[in-house]
Amino acid sequence: MLPFLGAVAIGRKDDAGPWQKLAVLLAGPLPGLLLAVIALRLAMPGPDEHRLLLSIGIMALVINYFNLLPFSPLDGGQIVDNFLFAHRPRLRFAFLAASAMALVAVGLAVDSVAFAALGFIFSLALPAVWRRTRLLVGIPYHAGDDAVRAILTRLHESPGPRWPAFAQRMQILRTLLPSLRGRSPRLVETLAGLAIYGAVIALPVVGLWSTGLPQQAYAQVVGQTTASDDDDYD
């Protein structure tokens, strides 16, 4: 979104490689985390007039950390998906199903309706994802037009009288093209990509360590967990 102009740019590249996908997925949360670190370092320690800056920093930190959780369809989940499950349709489906359940579990654990609702809504799409997964099993990747032809043949020959109409088949094929034409990362690229993902997650902790905020947050979480366990024991 461009201020005062209202323009929105949307792009699509079916044959994007793993590094291009990583750059796009980190283009959102990484600047947000940098903003959070700068705002929090400027606000702490500081007088009361820095409360707004402190609130901005905390909000940016929470939103972007949430986006980096390793659950699809969040950016963090898509990074894990692209580097670990590319061209492995069954494992990818299992990861997507586990992500939906994890989002619901996290929502219930932290009393967040938004988390639980996101996981529930995402789980509703799993049957359609499974149908697309079955189309990809056994398809030769990087086969160009042969892979496209094989998927169209499967759609056309699908059993039952309610096989997809032409427009639906084209939409299904369009949805599957990134999975077919994107290059699968090599082992070294997978390790490097996941290392970069971990470094981005660790960035705020390193950047804010001297302020004492990470230590305070950890002590608060541990204290709440201990208090909860004591209440359960009583």
N, C-alpha and C positions, 0 to 999 in steps of 0.2 A: 504494500500500500504506500503510495506517495502522498505526503501531506498536501492538502489543498488541490490535488489533481485527481485522486481517487483511482489511479490506474492499477491494474492487477496483471502481473506477468505470470503465465503458466507455461511450463515447458515439459516436453516428454521426449525421452531418448531410449528406445527399446534396447539398443545394444550398448548401453552404458556399462563401463567396466567397474570393478570393485572400488577403485580409488575415486572415480567420479561420484559414485553413490555415496561414499564416505564423506567426501567434501560437501555434498549437498545436504546430507543428514546432519552434519556438524555445523553448517552455516547458521542454523538457528540457535541451538543451545550454547555453543562456544562463546559468541559475543555476549549473550545474556549472562553467562557465568563471569566473564571478564568485567562486565558492568557491575555485577553483584560484588565482586572482590574490591573494585575501586570504590564503590559507594560505601561499603562497610568499613574499609580502611580509613576513609575520610571522616566517617561518622563516629568512629571509636578510637580513643575516648574523645568526647566532645560535649559541648553545652547542649541545653535543651533545644536550641534552634536547629540542631542536626537530627531531630527526630524524624523529619520527613525523609532525609537522606537514608537514615537507618531503615525506615519502612520500605523504601524503594529497594535497597540492597537485599533485605530479607525476602521480599516478594520475588525479586529476580532469581534469587538463589533457589527458593522452593519450586518455582514454576519450571526452571530449567533442569533442576535435579529430577523432578518428576518426569520430565520429557526424556531423560536419559536412563530411566529404569529399563532393565533388559526384558521388557514385555512388549510384544507387538500388539497394536500398530504404532506404539510410541517410537520416537527416533532411535532410542537406545535398543529397543527390540529389533528394529529393522537393520541396525548395524550388526547385531549378533546373527540375525537371520541371513544377511547377505554373505557374511564371512564363514559361517559354520554350516549352513543348510542350503547353499546355492546348488541347484541341480540335484537335490535330494528331496523329491516331492513328499515322500512319506514322513521323513524326519521334519520337514518344514511344517506339515500339517500337525504333527504331534507338538511341535513348538508353539504353533498358533493356539492349539487347544489348551496347552499348559499355561500360556500367557493369559487367556481369558479367565481360567480358574484362579490364577495368581492375582489378577487384578481384583476379582471378587473377594479373595481371601484377605488381601491388603486392605480393601475397603472396610471389611468387617472388623479387622484387627485395629484399625485406627479410627473407627466410627466415621468413615467418609462415604457419604451416599454417592458422591461423584465417582470415586474409584469403583465401587460395587456396580453402579449403573453402567459405567463404561465396559467393565468386564462382561456384564449380562448382555448388553447390546452387541458386543463383539461375538459372544457365543452364539447369537442367533444367526450369524453368517456362516457358521462352521459347516452346516450341511452343503451349502453352495460351494464352499472352499473344498470340501471333500470330493464333490463331483468333479471339480476342476483338477484336483490332485490325481484322480483316477485317469483323467485324460492324458496327464503328463507321464504316467508310469510307463516305461518302456519306449518312450519317444526318444530318438537319437538327437541329442543336443548338438548345436552348431551344424545342423544338417541343412540349414537354409530353407529353401522352398519345400524340401522333402519333409521336414518336421511340420510345417504348416499344413501340407497336404495330408499328412498322417492324422493330425488332429481333426481336420475337416471330415476325413473319412470316418473316423470314430464317431463324430457327432451325427453324421448322416446315417450311419448304420446302428446307432444306439437302439436297444430293444424297446418295445412298447410303442403305442400309437402317438405318444405326446413328445416326440423328439423335437428339439428346438427349431423354430422357424429360421429363415435365412438371416434376418436382422439379429436374432438372438445368437446365432452361431457366429456371426461376425463380431459381436460384442464379447462373447466368450473368448474367441481367438485373440482379439485385441488385448484382453485382460491377461492372457497367457504369454503374449509376445515377450515382455521383459524377462520372464523366466526362461524362455527358450534362447533368446539371442544375447543375453548378458553373459560376459565371460566369467567363468568360475574362477575364484581366487586360488592361487597355488598355496602350498603349505606356508611358505615364508611370508606371503602376503597376508594370509590369515592371522599368523602370529603378530605381524607388524600392525595390522588393522586393529586387532583386539588390544594390543599394547597402547595404541593411540587412544582408543576408546577409554581404557583404564586411566591414562594420563589426564584426559579431559575431566574425568570424574574426580581425580585427585587434585586438580588444579585449585579449587577453592580452599581445600584443606591446607595445601602448601602456602597459598597466598595469604591466608588469614591466621596461620599458626602463631605468628608473633603477637597477634592481638589477643590470643587466649580464647577466641570464640569457639574453635573446634573442641578444645578441651572442656569448655563449659557445656557445650551441647552434649558431648559424650557423657559427662558427669550427670547431667539432667536426665538423659535417657536411662542410664544405669540406675539412678536414684528412683525414677518412676517405676522401673521394672522390679526393683527390690521392694519398694513399698507395696506394689501390687501383689507380689509373692507373699509378703508378710500378712496382708489382708486376707488372702486366700487361706493361709495357714491358721490364722485366728478363727 
